[in-house]
Amino acid sequence: MKKLLSLLIVIIGVNINAQTSIGAGFFTGLDGGGLSALEINSEFALADGQYSISPSLDYYMGLSDKYETGDLLPSSLIGINVDAHYNLGDFESVNYYPLVGIRYQMGSLNYPGNAYLGLKAQKVKFNNFGFSLGGGLTYSLSGNLKIIGEVKYLIIKDYGGLGILTGLLINIGG
């Protein structure tokens, strides 16, 4: 975890003079239980603007300790992503890009006890590394405000799958 945070700080430090955007959005899983997250994201354009790095933090909401369709949903879940974008160009205020990234996911499950079987309730923590593949676009509403939309597939052991991100980015530098 400390190494991942250090990497994010280095990325931010290297790109401080580049075009920088920060924002928030809503990530909705289309499979894997349909989990939804509030996402805080950013984007740092590299040297020529052809490539950009987009670190983000997903906080999953509406989680419970109930069985749903035979699966136990996590009681807490957080995802940290670092995606790389290959910007295909700006076409009338719209920028398209494929993306590839890495993901670190951590959470916990509360297993209910079962007195009949002699099982005690317990909390189990987990963490996993994975990848993301997808694509997205940004639409410039003004010089400082962009709408973002992404479709990406999270390839990870627990709670991965296809999802859609919608949100806003605000330019703060560059």
SULWO-V148900 format. One record per backbone hydrogen bond with DSSP energy under -1.0 kcal/mol. CO is the residue of the C=O (numbers start at 1). NH is the residue of the N-H. Records with the same first field share a line. If there is no record, write none. Layout:
CO=NH, NH
//
This chain:
1=5
2=6
3=7
4=8
5=9
6=10
7=11
8=12
9=13
10=14
11=15
15=18
19=45
20=172, 173
21=43
22=170
23=41
24=168
25=39
26=166
27=37
28=164
35=29
36=61
37=27
38=59
39=25
40=57
41=23
43=21
44=53
46=49
50=87
51=46
52=85
53=44
54=83
55=42
56=81
57=40
58=79
59=38
66=73
68=71
71=68
76=108
77=60
78=106
79=58
80=104
81=56
82=102
83=54
84=100
85=52
93=140
94=91
95=138
96=88
97=136
98=86
99=134
100=84
101=132
102=82
103=130
104=80
105=128
106=78
107=126
108=75, 76
109=124
111=122
114=119
119=114
122=111
124=109
126=107
128=105
130=103
131=155
132=101
133=153
134=99
135=151
136=97
137=149
138=95
139=147
144=171
145=141, 142
146=169
147=139
148=167
149=137
150=165
151=135
152=163
153=133
154=161
155=131
161=154
162=30
163=152
164=28
165=150
166=26
167=148
168=24
169=146
170=22
173=20
//
